Amino acid sequence: MGKGSFMQQLIRWREEGRISALDARFGSFLAERSGNETLGLLGAVTSHLRSQGHVCLDPRLPPEDLPGLELESAWAAIQTLDSRWLGRSTDHWHPLVLDEGRLYLGRLHRAECRIAERILAWSRMPNRPAPDREDMERLFPEPDPGSLQQALAAVVAMLRPCTLITGGPGTGKTTTVLRILALHLRQRPELAIRLLAPTGKAAARLTESLQQGRSRLRLPGFDPARIPDRVSTVHRFLGLGRGRPRYHRHRPAPVDLVVLDEASMIDLETMQRLLDALPKHAGLILLGDPDQLASVEAGSVLADLVAPARDAAFTRATRETIAEAGLPVEHLEDGDVLDDGLVRLTHSHRFPSERGIGKLAAAVRHGDAEWACLQEIARSNPEIELLEWRGDKLPSDAFDGFLEALDSARHADVEAALEALADARVLCALRRGPAGVEILNATLAERLGRADDRHAHGRPILVTRNAAALGVYNGDMGVLWESAERSNHGRPRLHACFLSESGNLRRLPLPELPEHEPAYAITVHKSQGSEYDRILLVLPPEPHPLVTRELIYTALTRARTSVRILATPASWNEGVTRRTQRASGLADRLRRPTS
């Protein structure tokens, strides 16, 4: 391929929207420095795949995920290529790395390898001391299946330095970790514990849950107030976004145990930074639902960590300790060291699996929720309501019952306005189009009489850029609120108001507010880590590749009491059938030494 045709290829892909300007520049840089245009094309495609959430270019990706590249000949051409721009090991840094049949950006390859190394090192460690049997009986007295699962998770989390506790909403992940922390502090009162979450919303929700749960904890001789309830975002904890991180592999954090909630939202590089910042003796507990949407950034770390491990399988030593703690082991199978760190909670206390939201969410998760099934569930469960598009026109009753909840300005104080925004939310799969956030936000603002004022009093907002110095981050939601102060023009001053992770009110003058957008409607991705009493899920009238089973499941499980769905048979059926597939080698790296 001549230089002219190479550049024309990049330009054509860029003009067609198949790659970004950054992807094209990276490909051009590689081709120029390496003298190999095929490497340049593959570099541009690998960069593009990272922006789509993939960790690497895997030849097994479906052709529609690649921007028109003739992969077979290009892939063959680099297999024997000798270039300092293409590495094949972790010994030195390279812009691209070819490893086990996958092509990586150098920094993502390093992140994947470091995560695998730390997880495998943890898996080879011996078991830690078991919890006191009497304490277990006091904390988990109920003999029902849900309580037994939680008790099993507690024992495993005491034994293993790295534990994955997975489960859907209402399965008791937070309740379980609260009791785990009590058991840890009972053994080691001086234990330094940090509680983390991916976003400010998730941190605030975990803080509230822990505060409520502590008041119900009963363990003789133990003060529940010793359990920390202050939750930080991972970015704040590590000090990311302010130059050199506060904690890193050469300056580990002063911590003995870290609990990370909503772990499905953590991307590959952030997880690597977190693990690098933990001292060798520290333990980690990951809480999350691997069936939810993965991170917006590259990677599906929680799903990759869960994939190699079998449920209800443990090594002989761990099974014996579980039995000594008084738990039944007859249903547990023989496993290996990777199996030892996983416990799945399947019994939902919030969503009974035989009805309503729980029944629909389970059907979606298993891919058994086609349109006819959805209609049947909606007919027999009043908490599920189904609306259908007529062409690309919104049904007249689509927002009934939601407008009042979104009208924050009707409240007397900002605290009440922020609380009301947790009552109902419009969730969208897309940003653009008739079912997208942009159009629906404009429509809702118009319905509320605020279409002409982007800085109206009571307008809900979503921050879209991190501003670490101001204490607000991408994904934080707040409301614009007039204060008693007056501007030089005699008008009330407008502030952006947020609830902090500790539940306190934070006010920012409007000129200091980072980039933001209206939040009458938000994407399903932005809703992760939040819960609402009611949701309206808006899927596009036509099928779309971004509408997947994981997206629909995530949206449904944001609701506590009721769900309204606006879709068409075609967009719903293709959505529940399509799975999110992200190219990654992490699960295989974990399997390899134990296979």
C-alpha positions in Angstrom: 0.0 0.0 0.0 1.5 3.4 -1.0 1.6 6.3 1.3 -1.2 8.1 -0.6 -3.6 5.1 -0.4 -2.7 4.6 3.3 -3.6 8.2 4.1 -6.7 8.0 2.0 -7.8 4.9 3.9 -7.5 6.8 7.2 -9.2 9.9 5.8 -12.1 7.8 4.5 -12.6 6.0 7.8 -12.5 9.3 9.6 -15.0 11.0 7.2 -17.3 8.0 7.5 -17.2 8.2 11.2 -15.6 4.8 11.6 -12.6 6.2 13.6 -11.9 9.4 15.4 -9.3 12.1 14.6 -7.2 10.8 17.5 -7.3 7.2 16.1 -6.2 8.5 12.7 -3.4 10.5 14.2 -2.1 7.6 16.2 -2.2 5.3 13.1 -0.4 7.9 11.0 2.2 8.4 13.8 2.9 4.6 14.0 3.1 4.2 10.2 5.6 7.1 9.9 7.8 6.0 12.8 7.8 2.3 12.1 7.9 2.6 8.3 5.0 0.0 8.2 1.6 1.2 7.0 -0.1 -2.1 8.0 1.0 -1.5 11.6 -0.4 2.1 11.2 -3.8 0.8 10.1 -3.9 -1.8 12.9 -2.9 0.8 15.4 -5.8 3.1 14.3 -8.3 0.3 14.6 -6.9 -0.8 18.0 -7.2 2.8 19.2 -10.8 2.9 17.9 -11.7 -0.3 19.7 -10.5 1.1 23.0 -13.0 3.9 22.6 -15.7 1.3 22.1 -14.8 -0.4 25.4 -12.6 -3.2 24.0 -9.2 -3.8 25.7 -7.6 -5.2 22.5 -8.0 -6.1 18.9 -9.1 -9.7 18.9 -9.3 -11.4 15.4 -12.5 -13.1 16.7 -14.4 -9.9 16.9 -17.3 -9.7 14.6 -16.5 -7.8 11.3 -19.1 -5.0 12.1 -16.9 -4.0 15.1 -14.0 -3.2 12.8 -13.9 -0.1 10.7 -13.6 -1.7 7.2 -10.2 -3.3 7.8 -9.2 -6.3 5.8 -8.1 -8.1 8.9 -6.9 -11.4 7.6 -4.0 -10.1 5.5 -3.1 -7.3 7.9 -3.0 -9.7 10.8 -0.8 -12.2 8.9 1.6 -9.4 8.0 2.5 -8.4 11.6 2.9 -11.9 13.0 6.7 -11.9 12.2 7.2 -8.2 12.1 10.4 -7.1 13.9 9.8 -3.5 15.1 10.5 -1.6 18.3 7.0 -0.2 17.9 5.4 -3.6 18.3 6.2 -5.5 21.5 5.6 -9.1 22.4 6.3 -9.0 26.2 5.9 -6.9 29.3 9.7 -6.3 29.7 9.6 -2.9 27.9 6.9 -0.5 27.0 5.8 -0.4 23.3 3.0 1.5 21.7 1.4 -1.8 20.5 1.8 -5.2 22.0 1.0 -8.5 20.3 0.3 -11.1 23.0 -1.5 -14.5 22.8 -3.2 -13.7 19.5 -4.4 -10.2 20.6 -3.2 -6.7 19.7 -3.1 -4.2 22.6 -2.3 -0.6 23.1 0.8 -0.7 25.3 -0.8 0.9 28.4 -3.8 -1.4 28.3 -1.6 -4.5 28.0 0.4 -3.4 31.0 -2.8 -2.8 33.0 -4.3 -6.2 32.1 -1.0 -8.0 33.0 -0.7 -6.2 36.4 -4.3 -7.0 37.4 -3.8 -10.7 36.5 -0.5 -10.8 38.5 -2.1 -9.3 41.6 -5.2 -11.6 41.5 -3.1 -14.7 40.9 -0.8 -13.7 43.8 -3.8 -13.3 46.1 -5.2 -16.7 44.9 -1.9 -18.5 46.0 -2.0 -17.1 49.5 -3.0 -19.4 52.4 -6.3 -18.9 54.1 -6.6 -16.3 56.8 -8.1 -17.0 60.3 -11.8 -18.1 60.2 -14.5 -16.1 61.9 -15.7 -17.0 65.4 -18.6 -19.5 65.1 -20.7 -17.9 67.7 -20.3 -14.5 66.0 -21.5 -16.1 62.8 -24.6 -17.6 64.4 -25.5 -14.2 65.9 -25.0 -12.3 62.7 -26.6 -14.8 60.4 -29.3 -16.5 62.6 -31.9 -17.0 59.8 -31.9 -20.5 58.2 -33.3 -19.3 54.9 -31.3 -19.7 51.6 -30.6 -16.0 51.3 -29.1 -15.8 54.7 -27.0 -19.0 54.2 -25.6 -17.5 51.0 -24.7 -14.3 52.8 -23.1 -16.3 55.6 -21.0 -18.2 53.1 -19.8 -14.9 51.6 -18.8 -13.7 55.0 -16.7 -16.8 55.8 -15.0 -16.6 52.4 -14.3 -12.9 52.8 -12.7 -13.6 56.1 -10.5 -16.4 54.7 -9.4 -15.1 51.3 -7.4 -11.9 50.7 -9.5 -11.1 47.5 -13.2 -11.9 47.5 -15.8 -11.3 44.8 -19.4 -11.1 46.1 -21.8 -10.8 43.2 -25.5 -10.6 42.9 -28.4 -8.5 41.6 -30.3 -5.8 43.5 -31.8 -6.8 46.8 -29.6 -9.9 47.3 -28.0 -8.3 50.4 -24.5 -7.4 49.2 -24.3 -4.3 51.4 -25.9 -6.1 54.4 -23.3 -8.9 54.0 -20.3 -6.6 53.8 -21.5 -4.7 56.9 -21.4 -8.0 58.8 -18.0 -8.9 57.3 -16.5 -5.6 58.5 -17.9 -6.4 62.0 -16.2 -9.8 61.9 -12.9 -8.3 60.7 -12.9 -5.6 63.4 -13.8 -8.2 66.0 -10.6 -10.1 65.1 -8.4 -7.0 64.5 -9.7 -3.9 66.1 -6.9 -1.8 64.6 -7.7 -2.8 61.0 -7.5 0.2 58.6 -10.6 -0.1 56.3 -11.5 2.1 53.2 -14.8 2.0 51.5 -14.9 2.9 47.8 -17.3 3.3 44.9 -16.8 4.3 41.3 -19.0 7.5 41.4 -20.3 10.0 43.8 -23.8 8.7 43.4 -22.8 5.2 44.3 -20.7 6.4 47.2 -23.6 8.4 48.6 -26.0 5.4 48.3 -23.5 3.1 50.0 -23.0 5.6 52.8 -26.7 5.8 53.4 -27.1 2.0 53.3 -24.2 1.5 55.8 -25.5 4.1 58.2 -29.0 2.5 58.2 -27.5 -1.0 58.5 -25.2 -0.1 61.4 -28.1 0.8 63.6 -29.6 -2.7 63.1 -26.4 -4.6 63.8 -26.5 -6.6 67.0 -23.2 -8.3 68.2 -22.6 -8.5 72.0 -19.6 -6.5 73.1 -19.2 -4.8 69.7 -19.9 -1.1 69.0 -21.4 -0.8 65.5 -20.1 2.8 65.3 -16.6 1.3 64.8 -17.6 0.2 61.3 -16.7 3.0 58.9 -19.5 4.5 56.9 -17.6 7.2 55.0 -17.4 6.1 51.3 -15.0 7.8 48.8 -14.8 7.5 45.1 -11.9 5.6 43.7 -10.6 8.8 42.0 -10.7 10.8 45.2 -9.0 8.0 47.2 -6.2 7.6 44.7 -5.9 11.3 44.0 -6.4 10.9 40.3 -6.9 13.9 38.1 -4.4 16.1 40.0 -1.1 15.2 38.5 0.7 12.4 40.1 -1.7 10.2 42.1 -1.6 10.3 45.9 -1.2 6.5 46.1 0.6 4.3 43.6 2.8 1.2 43.5 5.8 3.2 44.9 3.7 4.9 47.6 1.0 2.4 48.7 -2.0 3.6 50.7 -2.1 3.1 54.5 -4.9 0.6 54.4 -5.4 -3.1 55.4 -8.8 -3.8 53.7 -10.6 -2.1 50.8 -14.2 -2.7 49.9 -15.2 -1.6 46.4 -18.9 -1.4 45.6 -20.5 -1.3 42.1 -17.3 -3.0 40.8 -18.9 -3.6 37.4 -18.4 0.1 36.6 -14.6 0.0 37.1 -12.6 0.2 33.9 -9.3 -1.7 33.4 -6.9 1.1 34.0 -8.6 2.4 37.1 -8.6 -1.1 38.6 -4.9 -1.4 37.8 -4.2 1.9 39.6 -6.2 0.7 42.6 -4.5 -2.6 42.9 -1.1 -0.9 42.4 -1.9 1.4 45.3 -2.7 -1.5 47.8 0.1 -2.7 50.0 1.0 -6.4 49.6 -0.7 -7.4 52.9 -4.0 -5.6 52.1 -7.2 -7.4 51.2 -9.9 -6.5 48.7 -13.6 -7.2 48.6 -15.4 -6.5 45.3 -19.2 -6.1 45.3 -21.1 -6.0 42.1 -23.4 -7.4 39.5 -21.5 -8.8 36.4 -24.7 -8.9 34.4 -24.9 -5.1 34.4 -23.4 -2.8 31.9 -19.6 -2.6 32.0 -17.6 0.6 32.4 -17.9 3.3 29.9 -14.1 3.1 29.5 -12.2 0.1 28.2 -12.7 -3.2 29.9 -15.3 -5.4 31.7 -13.1 -6.2 34.7 -15.7 -7.7 37.1 -17.1 -10.0 34.4 -13.6 -11.0 33.5 -12.7 -11.8 37.1 -15.8 -13.8 37.6 -15.6 -15.7 34.3 -12.8 -18.2 35.3 -14.3 -19.0 38.7 -17.0 -21.6 39.3 -19.9 -20.9 41.6 -20.3 -23.1 44.8 -16.9 -24.7 44.2 -14.0 -24.5 46.7 -10.7 -26.1 47.5 -10.7 -28.8 50.2 -9.1 -26.6 52.8 -11.7 -23.8 52.3 -14.6 -26.3 52.3 -13.4 -27.7 55.7 -13.2 -24.2 57.2 -16.7 -23.4 55.9 -18.0 -26.5 57.6 -16.2 -25.6 60.9 -18.0 -22.2 60.8 -21.3 -24.2 61.0 -22.4 -23.9 57.3 -23.6 -26.8 55.1 -21.1 -27.9 52.5 -23.0 -30.8 50.9 -23.9 -28.7 47.9 -20.3 -27.4 47.4 -18.1 -28.9 44.7 -14.3 -29.5 44.5 -12.7 -26.3 43.1 -9.3 -24.7 42.6 -7.8 -21.5 44.1 -9.6 -19.2 41.7 -13.0 -20.7 42.8 -12.2 -20.0 46.4 -12.7 -16.2 46.1 -16.2 -16.1 44.5 -19.6 -16.2 46.1 -22.8 -15.4 44.2 -25.9 -14.2 46.0 -29.0 -15.2 44.1 -31.9 -14.8 46.6 -33.3 -11.3 46.1 -35.2 -9.7 49.1 -36.3 -6.8 47.0 -37.5 -8.5 43.8 -39.3 -11.8 44.2 -38.2 -13.9 41.2 -41.8 -15.1 40.5 -43.3 -11.7 39.9 -42.9 -8.1 38.8 -39.6 -6.4 38.2 -37.7 -9.4 39.6 -39.4 -11.8 37.1 -38.8 -9.5 34.2 -35.2 -8.8 35.1 -34.4 -12.5 35.5 -36.1 -13.2 32.1 -34.0 -10.5 30.4 -30.8 -11.7 32.1 -31.4 -15.2 30.7 -32.4 -14.0 27.3 -36.0 -15.3 27.7 -37.9 -12.0 27.5 -39.1 -11.6 24.0 -42.0 -9.1 23.3 -44.7 -11.7 23.9 -43.2 -12.5 27.3 -42.9 -8.8 28.2 -46.6 -8.3 27.3 -47.6 -11.3 29.5 -45.6 -10.0 32.5 -47.0 -6.5 32.1 -50.6 -7.9 32.0 -50.2 -9.8 35.2 -48.0 -7.4 37.2 -49.2 -3.9 37.7 -45.7 -2.5 38.5 -44.7 -3.2 34.9 -46.3 -0.9 32.2 -45.7 -1.2 28.5 -46.1 1.6 25.9 -45.4 1.3 22.2 -44.0 3.8 19.7 -46.2 4.8 16.8 -43.6 5.6 14.1 -41.1 7.9 15.8 -43.8 9.8 17.8 -43.9 9.8 21.6 -47.2 8.4 23.0 -49.2 11.3 24.6 -49.1 9.6 28.0 -45.4 8.7 28.0 -44.5 11.1 30.8 -47.7 10.9 32.9 -46.7 10.8 36.5 -43.1 11.7 35.8 -43.4 15.5 35.1 -44.4 16.3 38.6 -41.5 14.3 40.1 -39.0 16.1 37.7 -40.4 19.6 38.6 -37.8 20.4 41.2 -38.7 24.1 41.4 -42.0 23.3 43.1 -40.2 22.3 46.3 -39.6 24.8 49.1 -35.9 23.9 49.7 -33.1 22.4 47.7 -32.7 19.4 50.0 -36.3 18.4 49.2 -35.7 19.0 45.5 -32.7 16.7 45.5 -34.6 14.0 47.4 -37.5 14.2 44.9 -35.2 13.6 42.0 -34.6 10.1 43.4 -38.3 9.4 43.1 -38.6 9.1 39.3 -36.2 9.2 36.3 -36.4 8.9 32.6 -33.7 6.5 31.3 -32.6 6.4 27.7 -30.4 3.9 25.8 -29.1 6.6 23.4 -28.0 10.2 23.3 -29.4 11.1 19.9 -32.4 10.4 17.9 -36.1 10.5 18.8 -35.5 8.3 21.8 -32.2 10.0 22.8 -31.3 12.1 25.9 -30.9 15.3 24.0 -34.4 15.4 22.4 -36.1 14.0 25.5 -34.4 16.6 27.8 -35.6 19.4 25.4 -39.1 17.9 25.3 -39.4 17.6 29.1 -38.0 21.1 29.6 -40.7 22.4 27.2 -43.4 20.4 29.0 -42.3 22.0 32.3 -42.2 25.5 30.7 -38.4 25.9 30.9 -37.4 25.4 27.3 -35.9 28.8 26.9 -33.7 29.0 30.0 -30.9 26.5 30.3 -30.1 28.0 33.8 -33.6 27.9 35.2 -34.2 27.6 38.9 -34.9 23.9 39.8 -33.3 22.5 36.7 -31.7 19.1 37.3 -28.2 18.8 35.9 -25.6 16.2 35.3 -21.8 17.0 35.5 -20.0 15.7 32.4 -16.4 16.5 33.3 -14.3 15.8 36.4 -13.4 18.9 38.4 -11.4 17.3 41.3 -10.4 20.7 42.8 -14.1 21.6 43.2 -15.1 18.2 44.5 -17.4 17.3 41.6 -16.9 14.6 39.1 -18.3 13.3 35.8 -21.7 11.6 36.6 -22.6 13.7 39.7 -26.2 14.9 39.6 -27.5 18.1 41.2 -30.0 20.9 40.8 -29.7 24.6 40.0 -31.1 26.6 42.9 -31.6 30.3 43.6 -30.2 31.6 46.9 -31.1 34.6 49.0 -28.1 36.4 47.7 -28.5 39.0 45.0 -26.4 39.7 42.0 -25.3 43.1 40.9 -28.4 43.2 38.7 -30.6 42.5 41.7 -31.4 39.0 40.6 -31.2 36.0 42.9 -27.8 34.2 42.6 -27.9 30.8 41.1 -25.9 27.9 42.6 -25.4 24.3 41.5 -26.3 22.1 44.5 -25.2 18.6 45.1 -25.4 16.0 47.9 -21.9 15.0 48.9 -20.8 11.4 49.6 -21.4 12.0 53.3 -24.9 13.4 52.7 -24.0 17.1 53.2 -25.2 19.8 50.8 -22.5 21.3 48.5 -23.1 24.6 46.7 -21.1 25.8 43.7 -21.5 29.3 42.2 -22.8 28.8 38.6 -19.6 30.3 37.0 -17.5 27.6 38.7 -19.6 24.7 37.6 -17.8 22.5 35.1 -19.3 21.2 31.9 -22.8 19.9 32.5 -26.1 19.1 30.8 -29.8 18.9 31.8 -30.8 15.7 33.6 -34.5 15.4 33.2 -33.6 12.3 31.2 -30.2 10.5 31.5 -28.6 7.6 29.8 -28.8 4.1 31.4 -25.0 4.3 31.7 -25.2 7.4 33.8 -27.9 5.8 36.0 -25.5 3.1 37.3 -24.9 3.3 41.0 -28.3 4.9 41.5 -31.8 3.7 42.4 -35.2 5.3 41.8 -38.7 4.5 42.9 -39.9 4.6 39.4 -38.3 4.6 36.0 -39.4 5.2 32.4 -37.1 3.3 30.1 -37.1 4.7 26.5 -35.7 2.4 23.8 -35.5 3.7 20.2 -38.3 2.9 17.8 -35.8 0.9 15.6 -33.2 -1.7 16.7 -29.9 -0.2 17.6 -26.5 -1.9 18.3 -26.1 0.0 21.6 -29.3 -1.5 23.0 -28.2 -4.8 24.6 -29.4 -7.3 27.2 -27.0 -5.8 29.7 -28.3 -2.3 29.1 -32.0 -3.3 29.5 -31.2 -5.4 32.6 -29.3 -2.5 34.2 -32.2 -0.1 33.5 -34.8 -2.4 35.0 -32.8 -3.0 38.2 -32.5 0.8 38.9 -36.2 0.8 39.8 -37.5 -0.1 43.3 -41.3 -0.2 42.8 -42.4 0.3 39.1 -41.1 0.3 35.5 -42.7 1.9 32.4 -41.1 0.7 29.1 -41.5 2.6 25.8 -40.3 0.4 22.9 -41.3 -1.5 19.8 -41.3 -5.3 19.4 -38.3 -5.1 17.1 -36.1 -2.8 19.3 -37.0 -4.8 22.4 -36.4 -8.3 20.9 -33.1 -7.4 19.3 -32.0 -5.7 22.5 -32.7 -8.7 24.8 -31.0 -11.0 22.3 -27.8 -8.9 21.7 -25.0 -9.4 24.3 -22.3 -7.0 25.1 -19.0 -8.5 24.0 -15.8 -6.8 24.9 -12.5 -8.1 23.7 -10.1 -8.8 26.6 -7.5 -11.3 27.6 -7.9 -10.9 31.4 -10.0 -14.0 32.0 -7.7 -16.2 29.9 -4.6 -14.8 31.8 -6.3 -16.0 35.0 -7.3 -19.4 33.6 -3.9 -20.1 32.1 -1.9 -21.1 35.2 -4.7 -23.2 36.7 -6.0 -24.9 33.5 
